[in-house]
Amino acid sequence: MVKIQLQHDKSHATTKKSYGTLKRYLYIFNSPTMPNSIKKPWYLYSVLTNRCPRCRQGRIFKSQEAYKFKTNVDMHERCPVCNQPTEIEVGFYYGTGYVSYALSVAFLVSTFIAWKVLIGMTFSIDDNRIFYWMGTAFVLLFIMQPLIMRLSRSLWLSWFVKYDPNWKEHPIEEPERIVPEQMNNW
């Protein structure tokens, strides 16, 4: 539990009341037995931190470093916390190419808009600023590619595995289309 020292002026009753409410709120929020409605992890946070979509606690990648190029997309076969399989069927992650493409296009469009607003450019024959944007954007995209690959896998898995707040009580649905002898047989 996080302890916070709050000092208040005793001459103001409203200040005293608001600090007391804040103390109670911080105690409830940081309590180890806080209610499930507050404890529920956010979808966006769990996707951005590459957490299991079923329990939103376990990490789905073996390495937490996206720039270790030999192991940056090595995933656990099952979630270390709730035992959810991460490979739902053979070739499941082929669809992440589409997600990665969409994320890359969104990145390029956002950098183009930011460049246009902040630096400005015209489409005249004498204005070379569009080429500077292209060079900068593609270098940044190349640098961010390991992060985009991991994010696309995390997003793809989260679209097919539903969050279960009571995952400890519910058994895991085993994948139907898995032939264990053919896994990793590329």
N, C-alpha and C positions, 0 to 999 in steps of 0.2 A: 504494500500500500504506500502511496506517495503521501508524505506529510507536508502540509503547507502551513507556514506560520503567517497568520493574518493579524495585522494590528489595526485597531480602529479607535476612533475618538468616542469616548463614553458619553459625551455631551449630546450626540446626535442619535436619537432612537432609530431613525430610518437607516442610518449607516450601519448601526449595530445589527439591525434586522437583515439587511442585505448581505452582510458578511456571514451571518449565521446560515442563511440560505445557501450561500456559496460554499461554505464549509460542508454542509450536508450533501450538496450536489457532488462536490469533489470526493467525499468519502464514498458515496454510492457508486460513482463512476469508476473509482480506482479500487473498489472493494473486490477481493477475490471471489466473492459470491454475488456478484452483480447480476441483475436480471438478464435473461436471454435477449430481451428486446434491445438492450444497450450493448450487449456483448457481441451481437451478430456482426461479423466482419462484412465490410462493404464489398460489393462485386468488383468495382473498379480497382480498389486497393488489392484485392486478391489476384486479379489478373495482372496488374502492373508489377506485383512482387512475385509472380510465378508460383502461386499457391494452388493447391488441389481444389478443384471446383466443388467437390462434394463436401469436404469438411472446412475448406478455406483456411487450413492451418499448416498442413504438410507442404514442403517444397517439392515441386515436381522435377526439378533438374538436380543432377548429382553435384555439379559445381555451381557455386553462386557467382562466379566470375564469367561474364559474357565474353571477355576478350582472351580467354584461354582457348585458342582455336582448335585444339585437338579434342577438347571435352565440352565445348560450349553448348552443344545440343544433346549431350548424353542425358537421358532421362531415367529416373527410377522406373522399374517395371510396375511397381505399385506404390501408392502414396505411403510414406513412412508412418503416417498417423492413422489413417482410416482404412488402409489396405485397398483403396480403389485402384483398379488397373488403369494405367495411362495409355496403353495400346489397346484400343477397343476392338479393332479388327486389323487384318493384314492390310498394309498400305493406308492406314487411317490418316496419316499426316500429309498425304499428297495434296489435300485441300488447302494446306497452309500456304501453298504457293499463291493462291488467289488472295488470301488475307494479306500476305506480305506485299503483294503487288498493290493492293488497295491502300495499305499503310504508306507505301513508298510514294504513290501518287498524291495522297493527302499531304505528305511531308513536302513534296515539291510544290504543290499548289500553295500551301501556307508560306513557304519561303518566298515564292514569287510575289504573293500579296504583300508580305512584309517588306521585301525589297522595293516594290513599286511605291509603297506608302512612305517608307523611311528614306530611301535614296532617290527614288523616282527614275523613270525611264520612258523613253518614247520609242516608237517603232520606226523611226526615220532611218534612213540609210547611213547617216553619219553618227548615230548614237550606238556606241559599243557596250553600254552598260548591261544589256541583256546577256552578252557573252560572259561578262564578269559574274552575273547572277548564275548562269549555267555552270560555270566552273566551280563557284563556291558551293552551290547546291549539290552538285554531283560528288564533290569531295566530302561534304558533310554526310550525304547519303551513304557513301562508301564506308565512312567511319561508323555510322550508326547501324550498318547492316546486321552485325551480330545481335544487337538489341532488338531489331525488328524481327529477326528470325525467331528469337525466343518469345517475344510478345505474340507473334502470330500463332505459335504452337499453343501458348497458354490460352489465347482467345478461342482457338479452334476447339480445344478440349472443353472449355467452359460452355460452349454452345451445345455440346452433346451430353454432358454430365450435369445433372441437376443438383443444386445445393440442397443438402439435407441437414437441417439444424439438429435432428435427432439421429445422427449417423451412428452413434454407439448402439442404438437399439434396433436399427434396421440392418438386415443382412445385405451384402453386396450382390448386385445383379451381375452374374458372370457374363462376359461377352459371348454371344452366340456364334460368331463367325471367326473364331480363332482355332487354328490348327497348330498346336504347340510345336510339332515337328517342323513346321514351315516358318516359324518366327525367326527373324534375322537371317533368312536364307537368301539373301540378295546376292 
